[in-house]
Amino acid sequence: MSQPINTICVIGAGTMGSGIAQVAAQNGFYTLLFDINSEVLEKGRVSIQKNLQWLVDKQKISAAEKEIIFQRIQFITDTNDCLADVIIEAIVEKIEAKVSILNQLAEVNHAEVIFATNTSSLSVSEIQKGVDHPERVVGMHFFNPAPLMKLVEVVKGDQTSEEAAASIYGLCKQMNKTPVMCKDAPGFIVNRVARHYYLEAMKLVESGIATIEDVDAVMEATGFKMGPFKLMDLIGMDINLAVSTSLYEAFDKEERFKPSPLQVDKVAKGELGKKAGKGFYEYN
Ligand SMILES: NC(=O)c1ccc[n+]([C@@H]2O[C@H](COP(=O)([O-])OP(=O)(O)OC[C@H]3O[C@@H](n4cnc5c(N)ncnc54)[C@H](O)[C@@H]3O)[C@@H](O)[C@H]2O)c1
């Protein structure tokens, strides 16, 4: 078996990265949270503090535990400080950016470090082609919000070693998550199945059959935790469009995967959802 995991470095302190860092620290890992943008890093720090305080208020953890968890996280902006047993990458959904940061981190880390990517729509096999020692690259797809959602898809690319995949699977369990192993394929499992939850909902609205509010209300009344429009706002319109586009391309422009003009328009206007204060709904 592979070596024990003590330190986790999360790259990217946005929506997903800050949540993943919180989960790592809550489960006892010494955690580094890195971002190139110090403002985003500060936002991530505030959001983790807020989430932990919420747990204190709900009496899930004590105030003392909150402090211990928070002290486990170091907020950093220098790649030279990104030294860990596992790197979890959660930066922009662009293959060149992901390959570039992983190669920079390969230079400062030992050769056995595992590179986990939180990509939701890129091919793990494509990412690993550009990285030194591609066998250590594994998909580790968390769901939003990472501290609350139990599922993690552990994705094996063409060159991923059994050891690296097993290490990440085990790490998910240590992080109190429910891992599911799958092979690299467009959308993995969840995004492939859920794509139509979003796309069909947008088609209904585009064609004037129902309003955004009605579609959400109906789906919630049938048992879904969140209607598709609220969920898209939470995910981020840009991220969700990137997933739609990549599935559409991967399936040779099959009509059923075609991105909706509604989401394209939202991204063009910068109405990216909750993180931007406005998406399909408005947020204060
Ligand atoms: N938003 C979701 O619901 C969701 C769910 C699962 C997976 N993902 C995936 O997680 C990743 C991040 O998504 P997000 O929603 O957190 O995005 P985000 O835009 O909230 O955050 C991305 C962060 O990456 C930082 N960044 C960009 N380039 C960087 C670099 N070279 N080095 C370090 N930091 C860099 C940015 O400053 C930003 O803080 C994407 O791959 C996305 O597909 C997103």
The ligand as an SDF file (V2000), in Angstrom:
LIG
                    3D

 44 48  0  0  0  0  0  0  0  0999 V2000
  -18.6810   24.7810   -8.7840 N   0  0  0  0  0  0  0  0  0  0  0  0
  -19.0760   23.5310   -8.6840 C   0  0  0  0  0  0  0  0  0  0  0  0
  -20.2330   23.2280   -8.3680 O   0  0  0  0  0  0  0  0  0  0  0  0
  -18.0890   22.4200   -8.9480 C   0  0  0  0  0  0  0  0  0  0  0  0
  -18.4110   21.1140   -8.5260 C   0  0  0  0  0  0  0  0  0  0  0  0
  -17.4740   20.0900   -8.7150 C   0  0  0  0  0  0  0  0  0  0  0  0
  -16.2670   20.3670   -9.3400 C   0  0  0  0  0  0  0  0  0  0  0  0
  -15.9810   21.6340   -9.7610 N   0  0  0  0  0  0  0  0  0  0  0  0
  -14.6730   21.8650  -10.3890 C   0  0  0  0  0  0  0  0  0  0  0  0
  -13.8170   22.4550   -9.4090 O   0  0  0  0  0  0  0  0  0  0  0  0
  -12.8850   23.3330  -10.0420 C   0  0  0  0  0  0  0  0  0  0  0  0
  -13.0040   24.7070   -9.4350 C   0  0  0  0  0  0  0  0  0  0  0  0
  -14.3200   25.1700   -9.5410 O   0  0  0  0  0  0  0  0  0  0  0  0
  -14.8800   26.3280   -8.6020 P   0  0  0  0  0  0  0  0  0  0  0  0
  -16.3400   26.3600   -8.7920 O   0  0  0  0  0  0  0  0  0  0  0  0
  -14.3150   26.2070   -7.2210 O   0  0  0  0  0  0  0  0  0  0  0  0
  -14.2430   27.5960   -9.3300 O   0  0  0  0  0  0  0  0  0  0  0  0
  -13.9970   29.0730   -8.7550 P   0  0  0  0  0  0  0  0  0  0  0  0
  -14.0130   29.9730   -9.9410 O   0  0  0  0  0  0  0  0  0  0  0  0
  -14.8930   29.3620   -7.6070 O   0  0  0  0  0  0  0  0  0  0  0  0
  -12.5070   28.9640   -8.1620 O   0  0  0  0  0  0  0  0  0  0  0  0
  -11.3680   28.7160   -8.9500 C   0  0  0  0  0  0  0  0  0  0  0  0
  -10.1800   29.3020   -8.2220 C   0  0  0  0  0  0  0  0  0  0  0  0
   -8.9870   28.9190   -8.8930 O   0  0  0  0  0  0  0  0  0  0  0  0
   -8.0700   29.9840   -8.7690 C   0  0  0  0  0  0  0  0  0  0  0  0
   -7.0520   29.8070   -9.7890 N   0  0  0  0  0  0  0  0  0  0  0  0
   -7.1520   29.9690  -11.1130 C   0  0  0  0  0  0  0  0  0  0  0  0
   -5.9900   29.6490  -11.7110 N   0  0  0  0  0  0  0  0  0  0  0  0
   -5.1610   29.2650  -10.7160 C   0  0  0  0  0  0  0  0  0  0  0  0
   -3.8250   28.7970  -10.6760 C   0  0  0  0  0  0  0  0  0  0  0  0
   -3.1030   28.6670  -11.7880 N   0  0  0  0  0  0  0  0  0  0  0  0
   -3.2940   28.4870   -9.4810 N   0  0  0  0  0  0  0  0  0  0  0  0
   -4.0420   28.5970   -8.3490 C   0  0  0  0  0  0  0  0  0  0  0  0
   -5.3040   29.0420   -8.3220 N   0  0  0  0  0  0  0  0  0  0  0  0
   -5.8480   29.3650   -9.5020 C   0  0  0  0  0  0  0  0  0  0  0  0
   -8.9060   31.2290   -8.9350 C   0  0  0  0  0  0  0  0  0  0  0  0
   -8.2540   32.3410   -8.3400 O   0  0  0  0  0  0  0  0  0  0  0  0
  -10.1770   30.8360   -8.1770 C   0  0  0  0  0  0  0  0  0  0  0  0
  -10.0770   31.1890   -6.8280 O   0  0  0  0  0  0  0  0  0  0  0  0
  -13.2130   23.2750  -11.5380 C   0  0  0  0  0  0  0  0  0  0  0  0
  -12.3860   22.3160  -12.1230 O   0  0  0  0  0  0  0  0  0  0  0  0
  -14.6670   22.8220  -11.5510 C   0  0  0  0  0  0  0  0  0  0  0  0
  -15.0200   22.1730  -12.7460 O   0  0  0  0  0  0  0  0  0  0  0  0
  -16.8600   22.6610   -9.5590 C   0  0  0  0  0  0  0  0  0  0  0  0
  1  2  1  0
  2  3  2  0
  2  4  1  0
  4  5  1  0
  4 44  2  0
  5  6  2  0
  6  7  1  0
  7  8  2  0
  8  9  1  0
  8 44  1  0
  9 10  1  0
  9 42  1  0
 10 11  1  0
 11 12  1  0
 11 40  1  0
 12 13  1  0
 13 14  1  0
 14 15  2  0
 14 16  1  0
 14 17  1  0
 17 18  1  0
 18 19  2  0
 18 20  1  0
 18 21  1  0
 21 22  1  0
 22 23  1  0
 23 24  1  0
 23 38  1  0
 24 25  1  0
 25 26  1  0
 25 36  1  0
 26 27  1  0
 26 35  1  0
 27 28  2  0
 28 29  1  0
 29 30  1  0
 29 35  2  0
 30 31  1  0
 30 32  2  0
 32 33  1  0
 33 34  2  0
 34 35  1  0
 36 37  1  0
 36 38  1  0
 38 39  1  0
 40 41  1  0
 40 42  1  0
 42 43  1  0
M  CHG  2   8   1  16  -1
M  END
$$$$
